[in-house]
Every structure is written in C-alpha cells, then in structure tokens.
Amino acid sequence: MRIRILTNAAALAEVAADEIAGWLTRHVDRTIGLAGGSTPRLTYELLADRTVPWEAVHAWMTDERHVPENHPESNAGMARRALFDHVPATLHAVPHDENPQVAAADYEETLRRLLGGTRGGGPQPGLVVLGVGEDGHTASLFPGSAALEDNERDFMANWVTDKASWRLTATLPLLARARRTLFLVSGEHKAGVVAEILERSADLPAAAVHRLARDSVWLLDRAAASALSQAGT
Ligand code: 6PG
C-alpha cells in the first residue's frame, strides 16, 4: 500500500494524472477502469495534455448511474467531456437499457472481452481508479446493498435505497483482481471515512476493496487526510 498526501485538490489531480499516464505508458496492459463522481474530473482533464499512447488505451467505467450517456448525471458522459473527446483512446461506456439487469449483463460481456480471463478466472483489470463516498461506498457498492454480497458476477445492477435508484457497478470480485487500485479522495468532508478505512479497517465497501486490493495506492489532499493519526508517506 502507498499513501501520498498532496497539498490540495489541484496538486492531487496533477499527481493522479502523472500516476495514470505513467502506468499507461509503462504497462502493456493499457486498460483502465474509471471512477465517476466529481473528484476525478480534474485529473481526467489534465490527462488530455499528457503524453500517453492513447490509441492503445481502452477505458471502462467502474460504475454508472441508470441514465443515458447524454444525461448530466452520466459518469461516462463526464469522462468523455473531460478526456475522451480530446484523445484517441477508446471509452467503453455502460450501455443504457430501461432494464438495468440487461445493461449490466451486456457490459459484463464487454468487460470479459476487454479484460480477458474466463468466467472461472474472471476478467483481469489493469489499473482501476476509484473514489470514496462519505458513507464509505466506492464505485456503486453502497453499504448494505445487494451487490456487496455477490461473489459470482463481475458487473451488476445494484438498487441503492438511499438514492432510490438503480446503479450499475463493478463487484468486489472484479475490483479485487485489479493489478493496481488508485483511490482519489479530496476534501475535509471525506477525512472521517478515510481514517475509518485506513486506520480502523471499518466494515465499509471501500475498505473491503482496499483490503482485497493487490496493490492499493491512496492519493489524498491534506483536507481528506486531516483525521489520520500519522502523517502517511
Ligand atoms: C459515482 C462514483 C462514486 C464516487 C464517489 C465519490 O458514480 O458517483 O463512481 O463511487 O467515486 O461517490 O464521489 P465524489 O468524487 O463526487 O466525492
């Protein structure tokens, strides 16, 4: 595990862009799983100006809201506006279907083709970028939601009670197979959950992904790290 604490959100985004660009340049596996939400947007925007073999890069979404890509809430829409409209990489967006289970099953097949592996071995993600919610969710694995209990599927529809809506999300088995997991967390409002995960091994979805990760890297700004007892590296 590696923790880096950066001065502020802008510095975090610069370092995250460096980490991602470096990984995509160094590794033959040029797939990347992307988080939605607001934290990674600046990182994706900065990546548009980084020198990366973009033609060989294939990106997928670790989760999506149950909306079409042109909806303002779409994670893929955000990633496309921030980065994929500006570089010759391929973004594999989650298909939209009125039936979220159909959309999730289609995307699971896409991920099997994109990330290799078989049903037994399962797709093998390379680098995966994740955010963390104040409640400890990551991707769309929310506390108490059914997707947390599913050890069979790699990607599935998940009813999120607090949001009274369907989400589509990578599951723990898929995320656990990532070669590297990069968590991006910014802001004072995340300080409590960061300390819960990193110092108290809380029973939270993001903590489970962290524990299962083969190589977990946390990029925090000072505000998000402010409840940690030790300085971190
Ligand atoms: C989403 C994200 C979600 C996000 C966290 C943190 O669909 O919203 O994938 O898991 O990473 O909610 O969101 P912020 O970065 O906006 O705080």
Residues whose N, C-alpha, C, O or C-beta is under 5 A from the ligand:
A	BS01	6PG	A35 G36 G37 S38 T39 P40 D63 L130 G131 V132 G133 H137 T138 A139 S140
